[in-house]
């Protein structure tokens, strides 16, 4: 199975991100949205989960995959291509940079934070931008 994680990489916010300071995604009614679930997993557990962990956990919770079927379901889930977190609203709409450490574990950094700026200056960290919301 292909490894879909980033290592030693910082995902910057998209060039067309509409906010100047990071915002916490909000649920719509009673249902948690994908950005809310992604935010909660990463923000509440910095450097605990990889991109694959977060993508699958959100899929499993939303699809109500029973715990007993998660292992097989995860293999099936990643057998097809999945959008990475560069396509997430966290970086496209809400102003969150995502740092992946050497082990692929992630943490969020607000666009306006000193830590975010430090990652931009750090030449040892690979940088990629979140995908734009609109085509150019």
TIMI-2910 file (N, C-alpha, C, CB; in pm, 1 decimal, decimal comma, always signed):
<rs>
+----------+----------+----------+----------+----------+----------+----------+----------+----------+----------+----------+----------+------+
!      n_x !      n_y !      n_z !     ca_x !     ca_y !     ca_z !      c_x !      c_y !      c_z !     cb_x !     cb_y !     cb_z ! resn !
+----------+----------+----------+----------+----------+----------+----------+----------+----------+----------+----------+----------+------+
!    +84,8 !   -119,3 !     +0,0 !     +0,0 !     +0,0 !     +0,0 !    +89,0 !   +125,1 !     +0,0 !    -96,3 !     +0,1 !   +123,7 !  Unk !
!    +49,7 !   +221,6 !    -80,9 !   +125,0 !   +346,0 !    -92,8 !   +113,4 !   +429,6 !    +34,8 !    +75,7 !   +426,6 !   -213,8 !  Unk !
!   +222,5 !   +494,1 !    +72,5 !   +222,8 !   +584,0 !   +188,1 !   +172,2 !   +721,0 !   +141,9 !   +366,9 !   +595,1 !   +252,1 !  Unk !
!    +65,1 !   +768,0 !   +203,4 !     +3,5 !   +895,0 !   +164,3 !    +34,3 !  +1008,6 !   +261,3 !   -145,9 !   +877,9 !   +153,1 !  Unk !
!   +134,8 !   +992,3 !   +345,4 !   +166,8 !  +1093,6 !   +445,2 !   +275,3 !  +1187,8 !   +395,3 !   +210,5 !  +1027,7 !   +575,4 !  Unk !
!   +281,3 !  +1304,7 !   +456,6 !   +390,0 !  +1400,0 !   +434,9 !   +488,2 !  +1385,7 !   +550,8 !   +336,1 !  +1547,9 !   +423,5 !  Unk !
!   +615,3 !  +1415,0 !   +524,5 !   +718,6 !  +1408,1 !   +627,0 !   +803,3 !  +1534,5 !   +619,1 !   +806,7 !  +1280,5 !   +610,0 !  Unk !
!   +828,2 !  +1598,1 !   +734,0 !   +910,5 !  +1718,4 !   +735,9 !   +858,5 !  +1826,3 !   +642,2 !  +1052,3 !  +1684,1 !   +699,5 !  Unk !
!   +728,0 !  +1842,1 !   +639,2 !   +662,9 !  +1930,7 !   +542,9 !   +565,1 !  +2024,0 !   +613,7 !   +589,8 !  +1848,7 !   +434,8 !  Unk !
!   +554,9 !  +2146,4 !   +561,9 !   +459,0 !  +2243,9 !   +613,6 !   +363,4 !  +2280,8 !   +500,9 !   +531,4 !  +2371,2 !   +670,2 !  Unk !
!   +233,6 !  +2259,1 !   +523,4 !   +132,4 !  +2300,3 !   +425,4 !    +89,6 !  +2441,7 !   +461,5 !     +8,7 !  +2201,6 !   +423,4 !  Unk !
!   +126,8 !  +2536,5 !   +376,9 !    +89,6 !  +2677,5 !   +397,6 !    -56,0 !  +2697,5 !   +357,2 !   +182,9 !  +2773,1 !   +315,9 !  Unk !
!   -116,5 !  +2805,2 !   +405,6 !   -252,8 !  +2835,3 !   +362,8 !   -251,7 !  +2869,8 !   +213,8 !   -313,3 !  +2952,5 !   +446,7 !  Unk !
!   -364,6 !  +2852,3 !   +150,4 !   -378,5 !  +2878,9 !     +7,2 !   -360,3 !  +3027,5 !    -22,7 !   -515,7 !  +2831,3 !    -43,2 !  Unk !
!   -312,8 !  +3055,6 !   -142,2 !   -293,0 !  +3195,3 !   -183,2 !   -422,8 !  +3274,3 !   -179,9 !   -233,2 !  +3201,4 !   -323,0 !  Unk !
!   -534,9 !  +3207,7 !   -205,9 !   -663,0 !  +3279,4 !   -209,1 !   -746,5 !  +3255,6 !    -82,5 !   -743,0 !  +3236,9 !   -332,1 !  Unk !
!   -679,4 !  +3220,0 !    +27,2 !   -749,7 !  +3202,7 !   +154,9 !   -812,4 !  +3336,7 !   +194,7 !   -652,1 !  +3150,8 !   +267,1 !  Unk !
!   -941,8 !  +3338,0 !   +228,8 !  -1011,7 !  +3464,6 !   +253,1 !   -989,6 !  +3528,5 !   +390,9 !  -1156,1 !  +3442,7 !   +234,8 !  Unk !
!   -915,7 !  +3462,8 !   +482,0 !   -899,2 !  +3517,6 !   +616,6 !   -755,3 !  +3562,0 !   +642,1 !   -940,9 !  +3414,3 !   +721,0 !  Unk !
!   -739,1 !  +3661,9 !   +726,7 !   -606,0 !  +3710,5 !   +764,7 !   -561,2 !  +3649,4 !   +896,7 !   -605,5 !  +3863,6 !   +774,9 !  Unk !
!   -654,9 !  +3589,8 !   +969,4 !   -625,8 !  +3521,5 !  +1095,6 !   -706,8 !  +3392,4 !  +1097,4 !   -659,8 !  +3612,3 !  +1220,5 !  Unk !
!   -648,1 !  +3286,8 !  +1151,1 !   -713,1 !  +3155,6 !  +1151,1 !   -845,9 !  +3158,2 !  +1224,9 !   -621,9 !  +3051,7 !  +1213,6 !  Unk !
!   -939,6 !  +3081,5 !  +1172,8 !  -1071,1 !  +3067,2 !  +1234,1 !  -1095,4 !  +2920,1 !  +1264,3 !  -1182,7 !  +3124,2 !  +1141,8 !  Unk !
!  -1164,1 !  +2893,3 !  +1373,3 !  -1200,1 !  +2755,7 !  +1407,2 !  -1328,5 !  +2721,7 !  +1330,9 !  -1219,1 !  +2737,4 !  +1563,7 !  Unk !
!  -1326,4 !  +2612,1 !  +1253,7 !  -1447,9 !  +2575,0 !  +1179,4 !  -1563,8 !  +2546,7 !  +1274,6 !  -1421,4 !  +2451,7 !  +1090,6 !  Unk !
!  -1683,2 !  +2578,4 !  +1231,2 !  -1803,9 !  +2558,9 !  +1312,7 !  -1890,7 !  +2448,9 !  +1252,4 !  -1884,6 !  +2691,0 !  +1324,0 !  Unk !
!  -1957,5 !  +2373,7 !  +1340,7 !  -2051,7 !  +2270,5 !  +1296,4 !  -2174,3 !  +2337,6 !  +1236,3 !  -2092,3 !  +2177,0 !  +1414,3 !  Unk !
!  -2238,3 !  +2266,2 !  +1146,1 !  -2363,0 !  +2315,4 !  +1087,6 !  -2477,5 !  +2238,4 !  +1153,4 !  -2364,6 !  +2298,0 !   +930,0 !  Unk !
!  -2549,9 !  +2305,3 !  +1239,0 !  -2656,6 !  +2237,3 !  +1313,5 !  -2596,1 !  +2135,7 !  +1409,3 !  -2756,0 !  +2167,7 !  +1216,9 !  Unk !
!  -2652,9 !  +2015,7 !  +1411,2 !  -2603,7 !  +1910,2 !  +1499,1 !  -2488,1 !  +1832,1 !  +1437,1 !  -2716,4 !  +1815,4 !  +1533,9 !  Unk !
!  -2474,8 !  +1841,0 !  +1306,0 !  -2374,9 !  +1759,6 !  +1236,1 !  -2239,8 !  +1830,8 !  +1228,6 !  -2423,8 !  +1725,6 !  +1094,9 !  Unk !
!  -2134,4 !  +1757,3 !  +1265,1 !  -1999,4 !  +1810,6 !  +1250,2 !  -1959,1 !  +1798,6 !  +1103,5 !  -1897,9 !  +1735,3 !  +1343,0 !  Unk !
!  -1901,7 !  +1905,9 !  +1050,3 !  -1854,6 !  +1903,5 !   +912,4 !  -1716,5 !  +1838,5 !   +907,2 !  -1850,4 !  +2046,8 !   +852,7 !  Unk !
!  -1670,6 !  +1805,9 !   +786,2 !  -1537,2 !  +1747,9 !   +769,5 !  -1430,5 !  +1841,2 !   +827,1 !  -1508,7 !  +1719,7 !   +620,3 !  Unk !
!  -1432,7 !  +1973,5 !   +796,1 !  -1330,3 !  +2060,2 !   +855,6 !  -1333,9 !  +2062,4 !  +1008,1 !  -1346,6 !  +2200,4 !   +803,9 !  Unk !
!  -1450,8 !  +2057,2 !  +1068,2 !  -1461,7 !  +2055,0 !  +1214,3 !  -1396,5 !  +1928,0 !  +1267,9 !  -1610,7 !  +2063,4 !  +1259,5 !  Unk !
!  -1426,1 !  +1814,6 !  +1206,4 !  -1370,3 !  +1687,4 !  +1252,4 !  -1218,2 !  +1685,7 !  +1235,1 !  -1434,1 !  +1569,7 !  +1175,8 !  Unk !
!  -1169,7 !  +1733,4 !  +1120,9 !  -1024,9 !  +1738,8 !  +1098,2 !   -958,7 !  +1830,9 !  +1200,5 !   -993,9 !  +1787,2 !   +954,3 !  Unk !
!  -1017,6 !  +1947,8 !  +1220,7 !   -963,0 !  +2044,4 !  +1316,4 !   -954,0 !  +1982,6 !  +1455,7 !  -1049,8 !  +2172,0 !  +1320,2 !  Unk !
!  -1062,6 !  +1921,6 !  +1502,1 !  -1065,3 !  +1865,2 !  +1637,3 !   -961,0 !  +1754,8 !  +1655,0 !  -1204,3 !  +1810,5 !  +1668,5 !  Unk !
!   -948,1 !  +1667,8 !  +1556,3 !   -849,7 !  +1559,4 !  +1566,7 !   -707,3 !  +1614,0 !  +1576,5 !   -861,3 !  +1465,3 !  +1446,0 !  Unk !
!   -674,8 !  +1710,1 !  +1490,1 !   -537,1 !  +1760,1 !  +1485,9 !   -510,5 !  +1858,2 !  +1600,7 !   -509,1 !  +1828,3 !  +1350,3 !  Unk !
!   -600,6 !  +1953,9 !  +1623,2 !   -577,9 !  +2056,6 !  +1726,0 !   -578,8 !  +1998,6 !  +1867,8 !   -684,0 !  +2165,5 !  +1714,8 !  Unk !
!   -665,6 !  +1901,2 !  +1891,3 !   -676,0 !  +1843,0 !  +2025,3 !   -568,1 !  +1738,9 !  +2054,1 !   -811,7 !  +1780,3 !  +2042,9 !  Unk !
!   -497,7 !  +1696,4 !  +1949,1 !   -394,3 !  +1593,6 !  +1964,8 !   -274,1 !  +1627,0 !  +1876,1 !   -450,6 !  +1452,6 !  +1929,4 !  Unk !
!   -204,3 !  +1738,4 !  +1902,2 !    -92,3 !  +1775,4 !  +1814,9 !    +15,4 !  +1667,1 !  +1811,4 !    -31,2 !  +1907,5 !  +1861,0 !  Unk !
!    +61,4 !  +1642,1 !  +1690,3 !   +168,3 !  +1544,4 !  +1663,8 !   +134,4 !  +1403,2 !  +1712,5 !   +296,9 !  +1590,4 !  +1729,5 !  Unk !
!     +5,7 !  +1369,4 !  +1709,2 !    -35,3 !  +1232,9 !  +1742,3 !    -74,2 !  +1155,1 !  +1616,8 !   -152,4 !  +1234,9 !  +1841,4 !  Unk !
!   -138,2 !  +1222,2 !  +1520,9 !   -192,9 !  +1154,6 !  +1403,1 !   -119,2 !  +1192,4 !  +1275,4 !   -340,0 !  +1187,1 !  +1388,2 !  Unk !
!   -118,2 !  +1096,9 !  +1181,1 !    -67,1 !  +1123,8 !  +1046,6 !   -184,1 !  +1168,2 !   +959,4 !     +4,0 !   +997,6 !   +985,8 !  Unk !
!   -151,3 !  +1214,5 !   +840,2 !   -255,6 !  +1252,5 !   +745,1 !   -348,7 !  +1134,0 !   +718,9 !   -193,0 !  +1302,5 !   +612,6 !  Unk !
!   -293,3 !  +1014,7 !   +698,3 !   -376,4 !   +896,9 !   +673,5 !   -469,7 !   +869,9 !   +790,7 !   -288,8 !   +774,4 !   +647,1 !  Unk !
!   -418,8 !   +882,9 !   +913,3 !   -502,1 !   +860,5 !  +1032,4 !   -622,7 !   +953,7 !  +1032,2 !   -419,5 !   +881,2 !  +1161,3 !  Unk !
!   -598,8 !  +1080,7 !  +1006,0 !   -706,1 !  +1180,7 !  +1010,3 !   -805,2 !  +1158,1 !   +896,2 !   -647,5 !  +1323,7 !  +1002,6 !  Unk !
!   -755,0 !  +1137,4 !   +775,3 !   -845,0 !  +1115,8 !   +661,9 !   -934,9 !   +994,5 !   +685,0 !   -764,6 !  +1097,6 !   +532,8 !  Unk !
!   -875,2 !   +885,1 !   +731,7 !   -955,4 !   +764,5 !   +753,4 !  -1050,8 !   +780,8 !   +871,2 !   -864,6 !   +644,2 !   +776,6 !  Unk !
!  -1006,4 !   +838,9 !   +979,9 !  -1092,9 !   +854,5 !  +1097,7 !  -1217,4 !   +936,3 !  +1063,4 !  -1015,5 !   +921,8 !  +1213,2 !  Unk !
!  -1199,4 !  +1044,0 !   +988,4 !  -1314,9 !  +1125,7 !   +948,1 !  -1408,9 !  +1042,5 !   +861,1 !  -1268,8 !  +1253,5 !   +871,5 !  Unk !
!  -1353,5 !   +968,3 !   +765,7 !  -1433,9 !   +881,0 !   +680,1 !  -1509,4 !   +777,4 !   +763,6 !  -1344,5 !   +810,6 !   +576,2 !  Unk !
!  -1439,4 !   +712,7 !   +857,0 !  -1499,4 !   +605,9 !   +937,4 !  -1610,4 !   +657,5 !  +1027,7 !  -1393,0 !   +537,8 !  +1021,5 !  Unk !
!  -1587,8 !   +771,7 !  +1090,2 !  -1690,0 !   +828,4 !  +1179,0 !  -1812,2 !   +871,4 !  +1097,6 !  -1632,7 !   +949,1 !  +1258,6 !  Unk !
!  -1788,6 !   +940,7 !   +988,3 !  -1901,8 !   +986,5 !   +905,8 !  -1977,6 !   +869,3 !   +844,6 !  -1852,4 !  +1079,7 !   +794,4 !  Unk !
!  -1904,5 !   +762,3 !   +807,6 !  -1966,7 !   +644,8 !   +747,2 !  -2012,4 !   +540,9 !   +848,3 !  -1871,7 !   +581,5 !   +651,9 !  Unk !
!  -1995,4 !   +574,0 !   +977,8 !  -2035,1 !   +484,7 !  +1086,4 !  -1977,9 !   +343,9 !  +1067,8 !  -2187,2 !   +478,2 !  +1095,8 !  Unk !
!  -1848,6 !   +336,8 !  +1034,0 !  -1781,0 !   +208,3 !  +1018,0 !  -1757,1 !   +149,5 !  +1157,0 !  -1646,0 !   +224,1 !   +938,8 !  Unk !
!  -1808,2 !    +28,6 !  +1182,9 !  -1788,1 !    -32,5 !  +1315,6 !  -1639,2 !    -55,5 !  +1343,9 !  -1864,9 !   -166,6 !  +1325,4 !  Unk !
!  -1602,4 !    -44,9 !  +1470,5 !  -1463,0 !    -62,3 !  +1512,4 !  -1406,2 !   -194,9 !  +1462,0 !  -1452,1 !    -55,3 !  +1665,4 !  Unk !
!  -1487,4 !   -298,9 !  +1463,3 !  -1442,0 !   -432,7 !  +1422,6 !  -1407,1 !   -440,2 !  +1273,5 !  -1549,5 !   -535,7 !  +1454,8 !  Unk !
!  -1458,4 !   -347,0 !  +1193,9 !  -1434,4 !   -348,8 !  +1049,2 !  -1334,1 !   -242,7 !  +1004,2 !  -1564,9 !   -329,0 !   +975,5 !  Unk !
!  -1281,0 !   -166,8 !  +1098,2 !  -1196,5 !    -52,7 !  +1060,9 !  -1069,4 !    -92,0 !   +986,8 !  -1159,5 !    +24,5 !  +1183,6 !  Unk !
!  -1003,1 !   -197,1 !  +1029,1 !   -876,3 !   -235,5 !   +966,4 !   -896,5 !   -268,8 !   +818,4 !   -814,4 !   -356,1 !  +1039,9 !  Unk !
!   -993,1 !   -354,0 !   +789,2 !  -1020,9 !   -391,2 !   +650,0 !  -1073,1 !   -270,9 !   +571,5 !  -1123,0 !   -507,1 !   +644,2 !  Unk !
!  -1156,1 !   -190,7 !   +636,7 !  -1211,9 !    -73,4 !   +569,6 !  -1102,5 !    +28,3 !   +536,7 !  -1319,9 !     -8,3 !   +657,2 !  Unk !
!  -1004,7 !    +41,3 !   +624,6 !   -894,5 !   +135,3 !   +599,9 !   -816,2 !    +93,9 !   +475,8 !   -800,3 !   +142,6 !   +722,5 !  Unk !
!   -790,1 !    -34,9 !   +463,4 !   -717,0 !    -84,7 !   +346,5 !   -794,6 !    -53,8 !   +218,2 !   -691,8 !   -237,2 !   +358,9 !  Unk !
!   -924,9 !    -78,8 !   +219,9 !  -1009,3 !    -49,9 !   +103,2 !  -1012,4 !   +100,4 !    +74,7 !  -1153,0 !   -102,7 !   +125,8 !  Unk !
!  -1024,6 !   +180,5 !   +179,6 !  -1030,0 !   +326,4 !   +166,3 !   -906,9 !   +379,5 !    +92,7 !  -1041,4 !   +392,5 !   +304,9 !  Unk !
!   -787,5 !   +332,1 !   +131,6 !   -664,9 !   +383,0 !    +70,9 !   -625,6 !   +310,7 !    -57,7 !   -552,9 !   +373,1 !   +169,2 !  Unk !
!   -702,2 !   +206,7 !    -96,5 !   -672,7 !   +140,5 !   -223,3 !   -712,5 !   +230,8 !   -340,4 !   -746,3 !     +4,5 !   -232,2 !  Unk !
!   -800,8 !   +326,4 !   -313,1 !   -837,8 !   +428,2 !   -411,6 !   -767,7 !   +558,2 !   -373,2 !   -994,3 !   +447,6 !   -418,7 !  Unk !
!   -740,2 !   +642,0 !   -469,6 !   -677,1 !   +770,3 !   -439,9 !   -765,1 !   +854,7 !   -349,1 !   -647,0 !   +846,2 !   -569,0 !  Unk !
!   -703,0 !   +923,3 !   -254,8 !   -776,2 !  +1010,7 !   -162,6 !   -713,5 !  +1149,4 !   -166,5 !   -775,2 !   +953,4 !    -16,9 !  Unk !
!   -796,1 !  +1255,3 !   -161,3 !   -739,1 !  +1389,7 !   -156,9 !   -659,7 !  +1409,4 !    -27,8 !   -850,2 !  +1496,3 !   -168,7 !  Unk !
!   -545,9 !  +1473,3 !    -38,7 !   -463,2 !  +1496,5 !    +79,8 !   -511,9 !  +1622,0 !   +152,6 !   -313,1 !  +1510,5 !    +40,6 !  Unk !
!   -448,4 !  +1653,2 !   +263,3 !   -490,6 !  +1769,3 !   +342,2 !   -458,7 !  +1902,7 !   +276,2 !   -425,9 !  +1764,6 !   +477,2 !  Unk !
!   -385,8 !  +1901,9 !   +164,2 !   -369,7 !  +2026,7 !    +88,5 !   -504,5 !  +2072,0 !    +33,7 !   -267,6 !  +2008,5 !    -27,1 !  Unk !
!   -598,0 !  +1977,7 !    +17,7 !   -731,5 !  +2008,8 !    -33,3 !   -829,9 !  +2040,2 !    +79,1 !   -783,8 !  +1892,7 !   -116,3 !  Unk !
!   -786,2 !  +2032,5 !   +203,4 !   -873,7 !  +2057,1 !   +318,3 !   -909,3 !  +2205,0 !   +330,4 !   -806,8 !  +2008,6 !   +447,3 !  Unk !
!  -1028,3 !  +2230,4 !   +379,8 !  -1071,9 !  +2367,9 !   +407,0 !   -990,1 !  +2434,3 !   +516,1 !  -1217,9 !  +2369,3 !   +445,8 !  Unk !
!   -920,9 !  +2354,1 !   +597,4 !   -839,6 !  +2414,0 !   +703,9 !   -738,4 !  +2512,5 !   +646,2 !   -766,8 !  +2304,6 !   +784,3 !  Unk !
!   -673,6 !  +2476,1 !   +536,7 !   -576,5 !  +2563,8 !   +472,9 !   -633,7 !  +2649,6 !   +361,6 !   -465,5 !  +2483,0 !   +419,1 !  Unk !
!   -743,6 !  +2605,9 !   +302,7 !   -803,6 !  +2680,4 !   +192,2 !   -893,5 !  +2793,6 !   +240,1 !   -882,8 !  +2586,8 !   +104,1 !  Unk !
!   -966,7 !  +2769,9 !   +348,4 !  -1069,9 !  +2864,7 !   +391,2 !  -1048,6 !  +2921,1 !   +532,2 !  -1203,8 !  +2798,0 !   +384,9 !  Unk !
!   -992,6 !  +2837,6 !   +623,0 !   -989,5 !  +2875,7 !   +764,0 !   -856,6 !  +2931,0 !   +814,9 !  -1025,4 !  +2759,1 !   +845,0 !  Unk !
!   -751,0 !  +2930,2 !   +734,0 !   -625,8 !  +2994,7 !   +773,9 !   -533,9 !  +2914,3 !   +863,2 !   -656,8 !  +3118,5 !   +841,6 !  Unk !
!   -535,5 !  +2781,9 !   +851,0 !   -449,1 !  +2696,4 !   +932,7 !   -339,5 !  +2634,1 !   +847,5 !   -531,3 !  +2586,4 !  +1001,9 !  Unk !
!   -215,3 !  +2649,8 !   +890,9 !   -103,1 !  +2578,6 !   +831,9 !    -91,6 !  +2444,7 !   +903,7 !    +30,3 !  +2661,5 !   +842,3 !  Unk !
!    -46,1 !  +2342,5 !   +830,9 !    -35,0 !  +2209,0 !   +889,3 !   +110,1 !  +2163,7 !   +879,7 !   -129,9 !  +2107,8 !   +817,6 !  Unk !
!   +171,8 !  +2142,7 !   +995,5 !   +309,8 !  +2094,2 !   +997,0 !   +311,1 !  +1943,0 !  +1017,3 !   +391,9 !  +2164,7 !  +1108,3 !  Unk !
!   +387,4 !  +1874,9 !   +932,3 !   +408,3 !  +1730,4 !   +942,9 !   +552,2 !  +1711,1 !   +987,6 !   +378,8 !  +1655,2 !   +805,9 !  Unk !
!   +573,5 !  +1644,8 !  +1100,8 !   +709,8 !  +1624,7 !  +1149,6 !   +778,4 !  +1509,9 !  +1075,0 !   +708,7 !  +1596,6 !  +1300,9 !  Unk !
!   +897,0 !  +1472,4 !  +1120,0 !   +976,0 !  +1368,6 !  +1052,5 !   +905,9 !  +1233,0 !  +1052,7 !  +1112,2 !  +1355,4 !  +1118,9 !  Unk !
!   +814,9 !  +1212,5 !  +1147,5 !   +739,4 !  +1086,6 !  +1154,4 !   +605,2 !  +1095,8 !  +1082,8 !   +716,9 !  +1046,9 !  +1299,7 !  Unk !
!   +575,2 !  +1211,7 !  +1024,3 !   +448,6 !  +1229,9 !   +954,8 !   +334,5 !  +1273,8 !  +1044,5 !   +411,2 !  +1104,1 !   +887,1 !  Unk !
!   +360,9 !  +1297,1 !  +1172,5 !   +256,4 !  +1340,6 !  +1266,7 !   +233,9 !  +1490,9 !  +1250,4 !   +295,7 !  +1306,4 !  +1414,8 !  Unk !
!   +109,8 !  +1534,7 !  +1271,2 !    +71,7 !  +1671,4 !  +1236,3 !    +30,5 !  +1758,8 !  +1353,7 !    -38,9 !  +1667,3 !  +1139,6 !  Unk !
!    +45,4 !  +1890,5 !  +1331,7 !     -6,2 !  +1991,8 !  +1423,4 !    -50,0 !  +2111,3 !  +1339,6 !   +101,6 !  +2033,4 !  +1530,8 !  Unk !
!   -143,5 !  +2188,8 !  +1394,2 !   -195,6 !  +2307,8 !  +1325,3 !   -129,9 !  +2434,0 !  +1377,7 !   -347,9 !  +2317,6 !  +1341,6 !  Unk !
!   -108,5 !  +2530,3 !  +1286,8 !    -52,8 !  +2660,1 !  +1324,8 !   -132,3 !  +2769,6 !  +1255,9 !    +98,2 !  +2670,0 !  +1288,0 !  Unk !
!   -178,8 !  +2865,0 !  +1335,6 !   -259,3 !  +2975,9 !  +1284,5 !   -176,0 !  +3064,9 !  +1193,3 !   -317,6 !  +3058,4 !  +1400,4 !  Unk !
!   -236,2 !  +3109,0 !  +1086,2 !   -172,7 !  +3194,9 !   +986,5 !   -102,0 !  +3314,3 !  +1048,4 !   -275,2 !  +3243,2 !   +887,5 !  Unk !
!   -161,0 !  +3374,4 !  +1151,2 !   -105,6 !  +3496,2 !  +1211,1 !     -1,4 !  +3468,7 !  +1319,9 !   -217,2 !  +3579,1 !  +1269,2 !  Unk !
!    +26,2 !  +3341,3 !  +1349,3 !   +114,8 !  +3308,6 !  +1461,4 !   +263,5 !  +3320,2 !  +1427,1 !    +85,6 !  +3169,0 !  +1509,4 !  Unk !
!   +343,6 !  +3342,8 !  +1530,4 !   +489,3 !  +3348,1 !  +1515,0 !   +541,8 !  +3212,2 !  +1469,6 !   +557,3 !  +3390,8 !  +1647,7 !  Unk !
!   +480,4 !  +3103,6 !  +1517,1 !   +523,4 !  +2969,3 !  +1477,4 !   +503,8 !  +2947,3 !  +1327,2 !   +445,9 !  +2862,6 !  +1557,0 !  Unk !
!   +390,7 !  +2994,8 !  +1274,7 !   +363,7 !  +2983,0 !  +1130,4 !   +474,6 !  +3053,3 !  +1052,1 !   +223,9 !  +3043,9 !  +1094,3 !  Unk !
!   +506,5 !  +3175,1 !  +1093,0 !   +611,8 !  +3251,6 !  +1025,0 !   +747,4 !  +3182,0 !  +1036,4 !   +620,7 !  +3393,5 !  +1083,4 !  Unk !
!   +773,2 !  +3119,5 !  +1150,3 !   +899,9 !  +3048,2 !  +1169,3 !   +910,8 !  +2930,4 !  +1071,7 !   +912,3 !  +2998,1 !  +1315,2 !  Unk !
!   +801,0 !  +2859,4 !  +1049,0 !   +804,4 !  +2749,4 !   +951,8 !   +833,9 !  +2801,5 !   +811,0 !   +670,5 !  +2672,7 !   +952,7 !  Unk !
!   +779,0 !  +2918,1 !   +777,5 !   +805,0 !  +2975,6 !   +644,8 !   +953,4 !  +3007,0 !   +625,6 !   +721,6 !  +3103,0 !   +624,8 !  Unk !
!  +1020,1 !  +3047,9 !   +733,0 !  +1162,9 !  +3083,5 !   +726,1 !  +1255,8 !  +2963,1 !   +738,9 !  +1196,0 !  +3183,3 !   +834,8 !  Unk !
!  +1206,6 !  +2853,3 !   +791,8 !  +1289,7 !  +2735,7 !   +818,3 !  +1322,5 !  +2662,7 !   +688,4 !  +1218,9 !  +2640,3 !   +916,5 !  Unk !
!  +1447,9 !  +2667,8 !   +649,2 !  +1489,2 !  +2608,0 !   +521,7 !  +1499,2 !  +2456,1 !   +528,8 !  +1622,6 !  +2665,4 !   +478,5 !  Unk !
!  +1492,1 !  +2398,3 !   +648,4 !  +1498,5 !  +2252,3 !   +661,1 !  +1361,5 !  +2187,3 !   +642,7 !  +1555,9 !  +2213,9 !   +797,2 !  Unk !
!  +1256,7 !  +2268,9 !   +638,4 !  +1120,5 !  +2218,0 !   +624,0 !  +1073,9 !  +2241,4 !   +480,8 !  +1023,8 !  +2286,2 !   +725,7 !  Unk !
!  +1025,9 !  +2134,7 !   +417,0 !   +969,5 !  +2147,9 !   +282,5 !   +835,4 !  +2220,1 !   +294,6 !   +952,3 !  +2007,2 !   +213,2 !  Unk !
!   +806,5 !  +2308,8 !   +201,0 !   +682,0 !  +2383,4 !   +203,6 !   +600,2 !  +2357,0 !    +77,2 !   +710,2 !  +2533,0 !   +218,6 !  Unk !
!   +472,1 !  +2335,6 !    +97,2 !   +375,5 !  +2324,6 !    -11,9 !   +255,3 !  +2408,9 !    +28,1 !   +334,5 !  +2173,8 !    -40,3 !  Unk !
!   +185,2 !  +2461,0 !    -69,9 !    +67,3 !  +2543,3 !    -39,6 !    -58,5 !  +2458,3 !    -45,6 !    +56,2 !  +2662,2 !   -137,8 !  Unk !
!   -155,8 !  +2495,7 !    +37,2 !   -288,7 !  +2435,3 !    +25,8 !   -341,8 !  +2471,8 !   -113,0 !   -386,8 !  +2485,2 !   +141,3 !  Unk !
!   -428,0 !  +2389,3 !   -164,8 !   -481,7 !  +2415,0 !   -298,5 !   -572,0 !  +2536,5 !   -298,0 !   -558,0 !  +2293,2 !   -350,2 !  Unk !
!   -566,2 !  +2608,3 !   -406,9 !   -650,3 !  +2725,7 !   -423,4 !   -796,3 !  +2685,0 !   -431,1 !   -609,9 !  +2804,2 !   -548,6 !  Unk !
!   -886,1 !  +2773,1 !   -390,4 !  -1028,9 !  +2746,5 !   -401,6 !  -1079,7 !  +2773,8 !   -543,0 !  -1106,2 !  +2831,0 !   -300,9 !  Unk !
!  -1016,4 !  +2870,4 !   -606,7 !  -1060,5 !  +2908,2 !   -742,8 !   -945,6 !  +2888,1 !   -841,0 !  -1110,1 !  +3056,9 !   -746,8 !  Unk !
!   -983,9 !  +2851,4 !   -962,1 !   -881,4 !  +2840,3 !  -1066,5 !   -835,6 !  +2977,6 !  -1107,8 !   -934,1 !  +2763,0 !  -1188,4 !  Unk !
!   -712,9 !  +2982,9 !  -1156,0 !   -658,3 !  +3112,1 !  -1199,6 !   -683,6 !  +3129,6 !  -1346,7 !   -507,3 !  +3122,9 !  -1169,3 !  Unk !
+----------+----------+----------+----------+----------+----------+----------+----------+----------+----------+----------+----------+------+
</rs>
